[in-house]
Amino acid sequence: MDGMSMSGMGDMSMGDGVPGLFYLQKMYWAVVGSAIAAGTVVNILNRLLARQRLRDSSLTPSKPKSLFFSTYATLTAIVREASYATLPPVSLHGRTYHFAPLGPVAIILANLVVVLVFCFYKLDSTNQWKWEDVGYRTGFITIAQLPLIFLLAGRQNLIGILVGMSYERLNWFHRWTARTLWLTATIHMGFWFRDWGRYKYITYELRTYTLATRGFAAWIILTFIVITSAAPIRRLGYEFFVLQHLVTFVGFIAAVWLHAPDEVKVWVWIPIGFLVFDRVARYLWATYINLSIFHRSKGTTGLWANRATFTPLPGNATRITVENPRLRWKAGQHIFLTCHSIAPLQSHPFTISSLPEDNKLELYVRAEKGGTRRFFRYASKHHDILGSGDRDTPRNQTRTVFIEGPYGRMRPLEQFDSVILLAGGMGVTFTMPCLRDIVARWRTEQTGQSTQLAATKRIRFVWVVKSRTQLGWFERQLQSALADIEQCKLANPDLVREIELSIYITCDEKLEQPAQSNLCAVPQTTIPDSPEVDEKTSEKPTAEEKDSVSVGGCGVDGTCCCTTAIEDEDAIRETQCTCSGHAAPAIVSESDTKSLPQLTVLSGRPHARTVIRKVLEKAEGESAVVVCGPRGLSDDVRRSVVYLSDERAVHKGTGAQGVYLHDEQFGW
């Protein structure tokens, strides 16, 4: 059968009551469009709710005040409890495998069910005379999925804008919808092979039938893309993955375009249009923020607008600082950074650890391999110049960098009554700006601001680190935040503004006692001045890197490990820790205590459920839990939120308020 005869398949009848191929394609997108519309409605309601809370002058602005919002809160709590749940991790051959939350999994499974139903609806796949019909049907349904995959892949993401979700989360859906596409393409090819196999024509058709040859080539390329997109393979070499992904994508689209009949080529042009839109939008915005011609009023000279200093830090890390950057961002967002003079043709995503009011963009980059290691080597080579701390670094001692972004979305934290921030290791570069942003809003309100900038009353900040040398990462920022809160309390003692900070040290070789003693909680001297770093790579989630803190053990070289969960901080104030695993307070010097009087430093790891429960018991409205760190910590926090929501019967008539969870990971 040639391409001309195939062109009428879309309208050809496959029997009484069997819907046409074009009709099923439209029905598939009706389902997809309905799901996106539902997400858009929820996003709009959340935005209205946030605005309403910030305008509420009552003592409990984060508590529902109307029947509508009470009903909405109840429905939201029920959906959250189910969607946040996740299966326990599985350990095989020394490796731990984590699962995605049930909410995203349910969406992917729903898409899979819809696709398979449309593929086989009213067709008898056991009837050999219907195998061609199944082949045509699955082909039409397969190609109709292409636009969705491209919609989910772009950084300037239309779906993300509508539903309020960042591109890096949608990328997980992009990968799984691509796997669904591969499944239907395989079924499409399998039924044609099955039909040809009755007459032993498979090899003959592939040699002589051009349409079949092109289709088989498209399937081979798609199979290669799916295999190489698996996380273990991606992480072997991200730069290589990106390059081959782009090359194979072009080959796949070309093969599909050559294979598809003219009447369905529109399903190829649509995703190409989405790709062009994403690239053009990204390049136009990047041109604006990187070319100095658009920023002459800010005193920018030269061709490029952004120059950065690279400072080496302990722990094979680099602090990258861009003074007076030409973009604005929100706490928790990230950018893609390129420095061709150090790491040519490489672009890496990093969390922005500073706030716009700092008038500088700071990134903390851990040297792993590739471009990040080149950053550290360059900074180390020039450390006498760039590590001096001189803010007035000469221009010829900086490097031109190119910035793309910012990216990242989550619900504004200032709308919640209580905010719990939990970070593991380098994850603090995500939670620290969130903490500082809320405190800055509190401070601004005390300067005569007429409107309420934050409904938040309480902040619980927990940071889990592997070594006490990491305590200096954000000491200055913590001191500033605590000082601002004290000023707020003095300015308005009747206004509730509470913050509790805890740092947990899970493994520190300097805590090791002499051989004659088994105590591992000994006085610590000083909190170091030089901070270490954090790196956020969305393609390679750094929250899982080996230097992050996990709930497992450490000290493989025989050093002391304190990894037992501390269920109650107050109960262990006077105890010590033995190398058998009992938790203890990590004692800091008197000078450190004076500089951070409200900071609790402990040896061990936090018991997430207890930390969250204590805050929820005081909450007078909806609370937010934000976690950024290794998958073990994230899973523990997620399970704790689900357990506490069920235990407290959140928004089920008990008066207990809801809990919003944001798990900062690249996908799942």
C-alpha positions as CSV (number, residue, x, y, z in Angstrom):
1,M,0.0,0.0,0.0
2,D,1.6,3.4,-1.0
3,G,1.3,6.8,0.6
4,M,-1.5,7.9,-1.8
5,S,-3.7,5.0,-0.7
6,M,-2.9,5.7,3.0
7,S,-4.1,9.3,2.7
8,G,-7.7,8.3,3.0
9,M,-7.3,6.2,6.1
10,G,-8.3,9.0,8.5
11,D,-11.9,9.0,7.1
12,M,-12.1,5.4,6.2
13,S,-14.8,3.4,8.1
14,M,-13.6,0.4,10.2
15,G,-17.0,-0.9,10.8
16,D,-20.3,0.1,12.3
17,G,-20.0,2.2,15.4
18,V,-16.2,2.4,15.2
19,P,-15.0,6.0,15.5
20,G,-12.8,7.5,12.8
21,L,-9.1,8.0,13.2
22,F,-9.3,11.8,13.1
23,Y,-12.1,11.8,15.6
24,L,-10.1,9.8,18.1
25,Q,-7.1,12.2,17.7
26,K,-9.4,15.1,18.5
27,M,-10.9,13.2,21.5
28,Y,-7.4,12.5,22.9
29,W,-6.6,16.2,22.9
30,A,-10.0,17.0,24.4
31,V,-9.0,14.8,27.3
32,V,-5.5,16.4,27.5
33,G,-7.0,19.9,27.2
34,S,-9.5,19.2,29.9
35,A,-6.7,18.1,32.3
36,I,-4.7,21.3,31.5
37,A,-7.9,23.4,32.0
38,A,-8.5,21.8,35.4
39,G,-4.9,22.5,36.4
40,T,-5.3,26.1,35.2
41,V,-8.5,26.6,37.3
42,V,-6.7,25.3,40.4
43,N,-3.7,27.6,39.7
44,I,-6.0,30.6,39.4
45,L,-7.8,29.7,42.7
46,N,-4.5,29.4,44.5
47,R,-3.4,32.8,43.2
48,L,-6.7,34.3,44.4
49,L,-6.3,32.6,47.7
50,A,-2.8,34.0,48.2
51,R,-4.0,37.5,47.3
52,Q,-6.9,37.2,49.7
53,R,-4.7,36.1,52.6
54,L,-2.3,39.0,52.2
55,R,-5.2,41.4,52.2
56,D,-6.8,39.8,55.3
57,S,-6.2,41.9,58.4
58,S,-7.5,39.4,60.9
59,L,-5.3,37.5,63.3
60,T,-5.6,34.3,61.2
61,P,-5.3,35.3,57.6
62,S,-4.3,31.8,56.4
63,K,-7.4,30.2,57.8
64,P,-10.5,29.8,55.5
65,K,-13.1,32.5,56.2
66,S,-15.9,31.4,53.9
67,L,-17.8,28.3,53.0
68,F,-16.3,28.3,49.5
69,F,-12.7,28.4,50.7
70,S,-13.4,25.9,53.5
71,T,-14.8,23.5,51.0
72,Y,-11.9,24.1,48.7
73,A,-9.5,23.5,51.6
74,T,-11.1,20.2,52.4
75,L,-11.0,19.0,48.8
76,T,-7.4,20.1,48.5
77,A,-6.4,18.3,51.7
78,I,-8.0,15.1,50.5
79,V,-6.2,15.2,47.1
80,R,-2.9,16.2,48.7
81,E,-2.9,13.3,51.2
82,A,-3.4,10.8,48.3
83,S,-1.0,12.5,45.8
84,Y,1.9,13.2,48.3
85,A,2.0,9.5,49.3
86,T,4.9,7.4,48.0
87,L,6.0,3.8,48.1
88,P,8.9,3.0,50.5
89,P,12.3,2.9,48.8
90,V,13.7,-0.4,47.8
91,S,17.3,-1.5,48.2
92,L,18.9,-3.9,45.8
93,H,22.5,-4.9,45.6
94,G,23.6,-2.0,47.7
95,R,21.6,0.6,45.8
96,T,18.5,2.4,46.9
97,Y,15.7,3.0,44.5
98,H,13.1,5.7,45.2
99,F,9.7,6.1,43.7
100,A,7.7,9.1,42.5
101,P,4.7,10.3,44.5
102,L,1.4,8.7,43.7
103,G,-0.1,12.0,42.4
104,P,2.2,12.3,39.4
105,V,2.2,8.5,38.9
106,A,-1.6,8.6,38.8
107,I,-1.5,11.3,36.0
108,I,0.9,9.2,33.9
109,L,-1.1,6.1,34.4
110,A,-4.3,8.0,33.5
111,N,-2.6,9.2,30.3
112,L,-1.5,5.6,29.5
113,V,-5.0,4.2,30.1
114,V,-6.6,6.9,27.8
115,V,-4.1,6.2,25.1
116,L,-4.5,2.4,25.2
117,V,-8.3,2.7,25.3
118,F,-8.2,4.9,22.1
119,C,-5.8,2.5,20.5
120,F,-8.1,-0.5,20.9
121,Y,-11.6,0.9,21.3
122,K,-14.2,-1.3,19.4
123,L,-11.4,-3.2,17.6
124,D,-10.9,-6.9,18.0
125,S,-7.2,-7.4,18.3
126,T,-7.6,-11.2,18.2
127,N,-9.1,-11.1,14.8
128,Q,-6.4,-11.3,12.2
129,W,-8.4,-9.4,9.7
130,K,-8.5,-6.4,12.1
131,W,-4.7,-6.3,12.6
132,E,-4.3,-3.7,9.9
133,D,-7.0,-1.6,11.5
134,V,-5.2,-1.7,14.8
135,G,-1.9,-0.8,13.1
136,Y,-3.5,2.3,11.5
137,R,-5.3,3.3,14.7
138,T,-2.2,3.0,16.9
139,G,-0.2,5.0,14.3
140,F,-2.7,7.8,14.3
141,I,-2.8,7.9,18.2
142,T,1.0,7.7,18.4
143,I,1.6,10.7,16.2
144,A,-1.1,12.7,18.0
145,Q,0.9,12.5,21.2
146,L,3.9,14.3,19.7
147,P,2.7,17.9,20.6
148,L,2.2,17.0,24.2
149,I,5.7,15.7,24.5
150,F,7.2,18.9,23.1
151,L,4.9,21.1,25.2
152,L,6.2,19.4,28.3
153,A,9.9,19.7,27.3
154,G,10.3,23.5,26.9
155,R,11.8,25.8,29.5
156,Q,9.4,28.5,28.4
157,N,6.6,26.2,29.1
158,L,3.0,27.0,28.1
159,I,1.6,24.2,30.3
160,G,3.8,25.4,33.2
161,I,2.5,28.9,32.9
162,L,-1.1,27.8,32.9
163,V,-1.0,25.2,35.7
164,G,1.7,27.0,37.8
165,M,4.4,24.3,37.6
166,S,8.1,24.8,36.8
167,Y,9.6,23.2,33.7
168,E,11.9,20.9,35.6
169,R,8.9,19.2,37.2
170,L,7.2,18.9,33.9
171,N,10.3,17.3,32.5
172,W,9.5,14.2,34.4
173,F,6.1,14.1,32.7
174,H,7.9,14.7,29.4
175,R,10.0,11.6,29.9
176,W,7.1,9.3,30.8
177,T,4.8,10.5,28.0
178,A,7.7,9.9,25.6
179,R,7.8,6.3,27.0
180,T,4.1,6.0,26.4
181,L,4.7,7.2,22.9
182,W,7.3,4.5,22.4
183,L,4.9,1.9,23.7
184,T,2.1,2.9,21.2
185,A,4.7,3.1,18.4
186,T,5.9,-0.4,19.3
187,I,2.3,-1.7,19.2
188,H,1.8,0.1,15.9
189,M,4.8,-1.6,14.4
190,G,4.1,-4.9,16.1
191,F,0.6,-5.3,14.5
192,W,2.0,-4.5,11.0
193,F,4.7,-7.1,11.6
194,R,2.1,-9.5,12.8
195,D,0.0,-8.9,9.7
196,W,3.0,-9.3,7.4
197,G,4.3,-12.2,9.3
198,R,1.4,-14.4,8.3
199,Y,2.9,-14.4,4.8
200,K,6.5,-14.1,5.9
201,Y,6.7,-10.6,4.3
202,I,8.4,-8.7,7.1
203,T,11.9,-8.7,5.6
204,Y,10.5,-8.1,2.1
205,E,8.3,-5.1,3.3
206,L,11.2,-3.5,5.1
207,R,13.4,-3.8,2.0
208,T,11.0,-2.7,-0.6
209,Y,8.3,-0.6,1.1
210,T,9.8,2.8,1.7
211,L,7.1,3.9,4.1
212,A,7.8,0.9,6.3
213,T,11.6,1.5,6.2
214,R,11.2,5.1,7.4
215,G,8.8,4.0,10.1
216,F,11.2,1.3,11.3
217,A,14.0,3.9,11.3
218,A,11.9,6.3,13.4
219,W,11.2,3.5,15.9
220,I,14.9,2.6,16.2
221,I,15.8,6.2,16.9
222,L,13.0,6.6,19.4
223,T,14.1,3.5,21.2
224,F,17.6,4.9,21.4
225,I,16.3,8.2,22.8
226,V,14.2,6.4,25.5
227,I,17.1,4.2,26.6
228,T,19.6,7.0,26.8
229,S,17.2,9.2,28.7
230,A,17.2,6.9,31.7
231,A,18.6,8.6,34.8
232,P,21.7,6.3,35.2
233,I,22.7,6.8,31.6
234,R,22.0,10.6,31.7
235,R,24.3,11.0,34.7
236,L,27.2,9.3,33.1
237,G,27.9,12.4,31.1
238,Y,25.3,15.2,31.0
239,E,26.9,17.3,28.3
240,F,27.2,14.3,26.0
241,F,23.6,13.4,26.7
242,V,22.3,16.8,25.7
243,L,24.3,16.8,22.5
244,Q,23.1,13.3,21.4
245,H,19.5,14.0,22.5
246,L,19.3,17.0,20.2
247,V,20.9,15.1,17.3
248,T,18.7,12.1,17.6
249,F,15.6,14.3,18.1
250,V,16.3,15.9,14.7
251,G,16.7,12.4,13.2
252,F,13.5,11.2,14.8
253,I,11.4,14.1,13.6
254,A,12.7,13.8,10.1
255,A,12.0,10.0,10.0
256,V,8.5,10.6,11.4
257,W,7.8,13.3,8.8
258,L,8.9,11.1,6.0
259,H,6.9,8.1,7.4
260,A,3.6,10.0,8.1
261,P,1.0,10.4,5.4
262,D,0.3,14.0,4.3
263,E,-3.0,14.2,6.2
264,V,-1.3,13.8,9.6
265,K,1.8,15.8,9.0
266,V,0.2,18.6,11.0
267,W,1.0,16.6,14.1
268,V,4.7,16.9,13.2
269,W,4.6,20.6,12.4
270,I,2.8,21.5,15.7
271,P,5.7,20.2,17.9
272,I,8.2,21.9,15.7
273,G,6.3,25.1,16.2
274,F,6.4,24.6,20.0
275,L,10.1,24.0,19.8
276,V,10.7,27.1,17.8
277,F,8.6,29.2,20.2
278,D,10.6,27.9,23.2
279,R,14.0,28.6,21.5
280,V,13.0,32.0,20.2
281,A,11.6,33.1,23.5
282,R,14.6,31.9,25.4
283,Y,17.1,33.5,23.0
284,L,15.3,36.8,23.0
285,W,15.2,37.0,26.7
286,A,18.8,35.9,27.1
287,T,19.9,38.5,24.5
288,Y,18.2,41.2,26.6
289,I,19.7,40.3,29.9
290,N,23.2,39.6,28.5
291,L,23.8,42.5,26.1
292,S,24.9,45.7,27.7
293,I,23.2,47.8,25.0
294,F,20.0,47.3,26.8
295,H,21.4,48.4,30.2
296,R,23.3,51.6,29.5
297,S,21.3,53.4,32.1
298,K,22.9,51.1,34.8
299,G,26.4,52.1,33.8
300,T,27.2,48.9,31.9
301,T,30.1,49.2,29.5
302,G,31.4,46.8,26.9
303,L,29.4,44.4,24.8
304,W,28.4,41.9,27.5
305,A,26.4,42.9,30.6
306,N,27.3,40.3,33.2
307,R,30.7,39.6,34.6
308,A,31.5,37.2,37.5
309,T,34.1,36.5,40.0
310,F,35.1,32.9,40.9
311,T,36.1,32.3,44.5
312,P,37.4,28.9,45.6
313,L,35.9,27.5,48.8
314,P,36.6,24.5,51.1
315,G,35.2,21.3,49.9
316,N,36.1,21.6,46.2
317,A,33.5,24.4,45.7
318,T,33.3,27.6,43.9
319,R,31.3,30.8,44.8
320,I,30.3,32.6,41.6
321,T,29.2,36.2,42.2
322,V,27.7,38.5,39.6
323,E,27.5,42.1,40.8
324,N,24.5,44.1,39.7
325,P,22.9,41.4,37.5
326,R,20.5,42.5,34.8
327,L,17.6,40.4,35.9
328,R,15.2,40.0,38.8
329,W,14.3,36.7,40.4
330,K,12.4,35.2,43.4
331,A,13.6,33.2,46.3
332,G,14.1,29.6,45.3
333,Q,14.6,30.2,41.5
334,H,17.6,29.1,39.5
335,I,19.4,30.1,36.3
336,F,21.5,28.5,33.6
337,L,25.0,29.9,33.6
338,T,27.6,29.7,30.8
339,C,31.2,30.9,30.9
340,H,32.8,30.1,27.6
341,S,36.3,31.3,28.6
342,I,36.4,28.6,31.4
343,A,34.0,25.9,30.3
344,P,33.2,26.4,26.6
345,L,29.8,25.4,25.1
346,Q,28.5,24.2,28.5
347,S,25.4,25.6,30.3
348,H,24.6,24.5,33.9
349,P,21.6,25.2,36.1
350,F,22.4,26.6,39.6
351,T,20.2,27.7,42.5
352,I,20.4,31.5,43.2
353,S,21.4,31.7,46.8
354,S,21.0,35.5,47.1
355,L,18.0,37.9,47.0
356,P,17.5,40.7,44.5
357,E,17.9,43.3,47.2
358,D,21.5,42.1,47.8
359,N,22.3,43.6,44.4
360,K,24.4,40.6,43.5
361,L,23.7,37.1,42.2
362,E,25.5,34.4,44.1
363,L,25.8,30.8,43.1
364,Y,27.5,28.0,45.0
365,V,28.9,25.3,42.7
366,R,30.3,22.0,43.9
367,A,33.0,20.7,41.6
368,E,31.8,17.3,40.4
369,K,33.1,16.9,36.8
370,G,33.0,18.7,33.5
371,G,32.3,22.4,33.7
372,T,31.8,22.6,37.4
373,R,35.3,21.2,38.0
374,R,36.8,23.7,35.6
375,F,35.2,26.5,37.5
376,F,36.9,25.3,40.7
377,R,40.3,24.8,39.0
378,Y,40.1,28.3,37.6
379,A,39.1,29.8,40.9
380,S,41.9,27.9,42.7
381,K,44.5,29.1,40.2
382,H,43.5,32.8,40.8
383,H,42.6,32.5,44.5
384,D,45.1,35.2,45.5
385,I,43.1,37.7,43.4
386,L,39.5,36.4,43.3
387,G,39.4,34.9,46.8
388,S,40.5,38.1,48.5
389,G,37.0,39.3,49.3
390,D,37.5,42.6,47.5
391,R,34.2,43.7,46.1
392,D,35.9,46.2,43.8
393,T,37.6,43.5,41.7
394,P,39.2,45.0,38.5
395,R,37.2,44.2,35.4
396,N,40.1,42.4,33.8
397,Q,40.1,39.9,36.7
398,T,36.5,38.9,36.1
399,R,35.0,36.7,33.5
400,T,32.1,37.3,31.1
401,V,29.2,35.0,31.9
402,F,25.9,34.4,30.1
403,I,22.7,33.9,32.1
404,E,19.5,32.3,31.1
405,G,16.5,32.4,33.4
406,P,15.3,32.7,36.0
407,Y,13.3,29.5,36.2
408,G,11.4,27.8,39.0
409,R,7.9,28.1,40.4
410,M,6.2,27.3,43.7
411,R,3.3,28.7,45.7
412,P,4.4,31.9,47.5
413,L,5.4,31.0,51.0
414,E,4.5,34.3,52.5
415,Q,0.8,33.3,52.3
416,F,1.1,30.5,54.9
417,D,0.7,30.8,58.6
418,S,3.7,28.6,59.4
419,V,6.7,27.7,57.1
420,I,8.9,24.7,57.8
421,L,12.2,24.6,55.8
422,L,14.3,21.5,55.8
423,A,17.5,21.2,53.9
424,G,20.1,18.5,53.6
425,G,23.7,19.7,52.8
426,M,23.7,21.7,49.6
427,G,19.9,22.0,49.6
428,V,20.3,25.0,52.0
429,T,20.9,27.2,49.0
430,F,17.2,26.7,48.2
431,T,15.8,27.1,51.7
432,M,18.0,30.0,52.8
433,P,16.7,32.5,50.3
434,C,13.1,31.4,51.2
435,L,13.9,32.1,54.9
436,R,15.5,35.5,54.2
437,D,12.6,36.5,51.9
438,I,10.0,36.0,54.6
439,V,12.1,37.8,57.2
440,A,12.7,40.7,54.8
441,R,9.0,41.0,54.4
442,W,8.6,41.1,58.1
443,R,11.3,43.8,58.3
444,T,9.7,45.9,55.6
445,E,6.3,45.8,57.3
446,Q,7.9,47.4,60.4
447,T,9.1,50.4,58.3
448,G,5.6,51.8,57.8
449,Q,4.5,49.6,54.9
450,S,0.7,50.1,54.7
451,T,-0.1,46.6,53.3
452,Q,0.6,43.2,54.7
453,L,3.5,41.6,52.9
454,A,3.5,38.2,54.8
455,A,0.8,36.3,56.6
456,T,3.5,34.0,58.1
457,K,3.9,33.9,61.8
458,R,6.3,31.1,62.4
459,I,9.4,29.8,60.6
460,R,11.1,26.5,61.5
461,F,14.5,26.1,59.8
462,V,16.4,22.8,59.9
463,W,19.7,22.3,58.1
464,V,21.4,18.8,58.1
465,V,25.1,18.9,57.3
466,K,27.8,16.3,57.2
467,S,30.5,18.3,58.8
468,R,30.8,21.3,61.0
469,T,33.0,23.0,58.4
470,Q,29.8,23.6,56.5
471,L,28.3,25.8,59.3
472,G,30.0,28.9,57.9
473,W,28.1,28.6,54.6
474,F,25.5,31.1,55.6
475,E,26.5,32.4,59.0
476,R,26.3,36.0,58.0
477,Q,22.8,35.5,56.5
478,L,21.6,33.7,59.6
479,Q,22.9,36.5,61.9
480,S,21.2,39.1,59.7
481,A,17.9,37.2,59.8
482,L,17.9,36.8,63.6
483,A,18.8,40.5,64.1
484,D,15.9,41.5,61.8
485,I,13.5,39.4,63.8
486,E,14.6,40.9,67.1
487,Q,14.0,44.3,65.6
488,C,10.5,43.3,64.5
489,K,9.7,42.0,68.0
490,L,10.9,45.2,69.6
491,A,9.0,47.4,67.1
492,N,5.7,45.5,67.6
493,P,5.8,43.0,70.6
494,D,2.1,42.1,70.1
495,L,2.7,40.7,66.6
496,V,3.7,37.0,66.4
497,R,7.0,36.7,64.7
498,E,8.7,33.4,65.7
499,I,11.7,31.6,64.2
500,E,13.5,28.4,65.4
501,L,16.7,27.4,63.8
502,S,18.4,24.0,64.2
503,I,21.5,22.6,62.5
504,Y,22.2,18.8,62.7
505,I,25.7,17.4,62.2
506,T,25.5,13.8,61.0
507,C,29.2,13.1,60.6
508,D,32.2,15.1,61.6
509,E,35.7,13.7,61.9
510,K,36.6,16.4,64.3
511,L,34.2,15.1,66.8
512,E,36.2,11.9,67.3
513,Q,37.4,11.3,70.8
514,P,40.8,9.8,71.8
515,A,41.0,6.1,71.7
516,Q,40.4,5.7,75.5
517,S,36.9,7.3,75.3
518,N,33.9,6.4,73.3
519,L,32.2,9.8,73.6
520,C,31.9,11.6,70.3
521,A,30.3,14.9,71.4
522,V,33.2,17.1,72.4
523,P,33.4,20.9,72.5
524,Q,33.8,22.5,69.1
525,T,36.0,25.5,68.7
526,T,34.7,28.0,66.1
527,I,32.4,28.2,63.3
528,P,34.6,28.6,60.2
529,D,34.5,31.8,58.3
530,S,34.8,30.3,54.8
531,P,31.5,28.8,53.5
532,E,31.2,25.8,51.4
533,V,28.8,25.5,48.5
534,D,25.7,24.3,46.9
535,E,25.0,23.4,43.3
536,K,21.7,22.9,41.7
537,T,21.7,21.1,38.5
538,S,18.2,20.4,37.2
539,E,19.3,17.7,34.7
540,K,21.6,16.1,37.3
541,P,19.8,16.6,40.7
542,T,22.5,17.5,43.1
543,A,20.3,16.8,46.0
544,E,21.3,13.1,45.6
545,E,25.1,13.7,45.2
546,K,27.4,11.8,47.5
547,D,28.4,14.9,49.5
548,S,24.9,15.6,50.5
549,V,23.5,14.4,53.8
550,S,21.6,11.2,53.8
551,V,19.8,9.3,56.5
552,G,22.4,6.5,56.2
553,G,25.7,6.1,57.9
554,C,29.1,7.7,57.2
555,G,32.6,7.5,58.4
556,V,33.9,4.7,56.3
557,D,37.4,5.5,57.4
558,G,36.6,4.7,61.1
559,T,35.6,8.3,62.2
560,C,32.7,8.9,64.5
561,C,29.2,8.9,63.2
562,C,26.1,10.3,64.8
563,T,23.2,9.5,62.6
564,T,20.5,8.5,65.0
565,A,17.3,10.5,64.6
566,I,16.6,13.0,67.4
567,E,13.0,12.7,68.3
568,D,13.0,15.5,70.8
569,E,15.6,18.2,70.8
570,D,14.8,19.4,74.3
571,A,15.2,15.9,75.7
572,I,18.9,15.6,74.7
573,R,20.2,19.0,75.7
574,E,22.3,17.5,78.5
575,T,23.2,14.2,77.0
576,Q,26.2,13.1,75.0
577,C,26.7,11.0,72.0
578,T,28.6,7.7,71.8
579,C,29.9,6.2,68.6
580,S,27.2,3.6,69.0
581,G,24.8,6.2,67.7
582,H,23.2,8.1,70.6
583,A,22.5,11.7,69.6
584,A,23.9,14.8,71.4
585,P,24.2,18.5,71.2
586,A,27.2,19.7,69.3
587,I,28.7,22.3,71.6
588,V,29.9,25.6,70.0
589,S,32.1,28.2,71.5
590,E,30.9,31.1,73.6
591,S,31.7,33.5,70.8
592,D,29.6,31.5,68.4
593,T,26.7,31.3,70.8
594,K,26.7,35.1,71.1
595,S,26.8,35.6,67.4
596,L,23.9,33.1,66.8
597,P,22.0,33.1,70.2
598,Q,18.9,31.3,68.8
599,L,20.8,28.7,66.8
600,T,20.7,25.1,68.0
601,V,23.5,22.9,66.8
602,L,23.1,19.1,67.4
603,S,24.9,15.9,66.6
604,G,22.6,13.4,64.9
605,R,19.8,13.8,62.3
606,P,16.3,15.3,62.7
607,H,13.2,13.3,63.2
608,A,11.1,15.0,60.5
609,R,7.8,13.9,61.8
610,T,8.4,15.4,65.2
611,V,9.8,18.6,63.8
612,I,6.7,19.1,61.5
613,R,4.2,18.0,64.2
614,K,5.4,20.6,66.7
615,V,4.9,23.4,64.2
616,L,1.5,22.1,63.0
617,E,0.3,22.0,66.6
618,K,0.8,25.8,66.9
619,A,-0.5,26.6,63.4
620,E,-3.5,28.9,63.1
621,G,-3.9,28.4,59.3
622,E,-2.4,26.5,56.4
623,S,1.2,25.6,56.7
624,A,3.9,25.0,54.2
625,V,6.7,22.4,54.3
626,V,9.6,22.9,52.0
627,V,12.4,20.3,51.7
628,C,15.5,20.2,49.5
629,G,18.1,17.6,49.9
630,P,18.9,13.9,49.3
631,R,16.1,11.6,48.3
632,G,16.2,9.9,51.7
633,L,15.4,13.1,53.5
634,S,12.8,14.1,50.9
635,D,11.0,10.7,51.2
636,D,11.1,10.9,55.0
637,V,9.5,14.4,55.0
638,R,6.9,13.4,52.4
639,R,5.8,10.4,54.4
640,S,5.7,12.5,57.5
641,V,3.4,15.1,55.9
642,V,1.1,12.4,54.7
643,Y,1.0,10.6,58.1
644,L,0.4,13.9,60.0
645,S,-2.3,15.0,57.6
646,D,-4.1,11.7,58.2
647,E,-3.4,11.6,61.9
648,R,-4.7,15.2,62.5
649,A,-7.6,14.8,60.0
650,V,-6.6,17.9,58.2
651,H,-9.6,19.9,57.1
652,K,-12.0,17.1,58.0
653,G,-13.9,18.8,60.8
654,T,-11.2,18.7,63.4
655,G,-10.1,22.3,63.0
656,A,-6.6,21.2,61.9
657,Q,-5.3,23.3,59.0
658,G,-3.9,22.0,55.7
659,V,-0.3,21.3,54.8
660,Y,1.3,22.3,51.5
661,L,4.4,20.4,50.6
662,H,7.1,21.5,48.1
663,D,9.8,19.0,47.4
664,E,12.6,20.7,45.4
665,Q,13.9,17.9,43.2
666,F,14.5,17.8,39.5
667,G,11.6,15.5,38.6
668,W,11.4,12.4,40.8
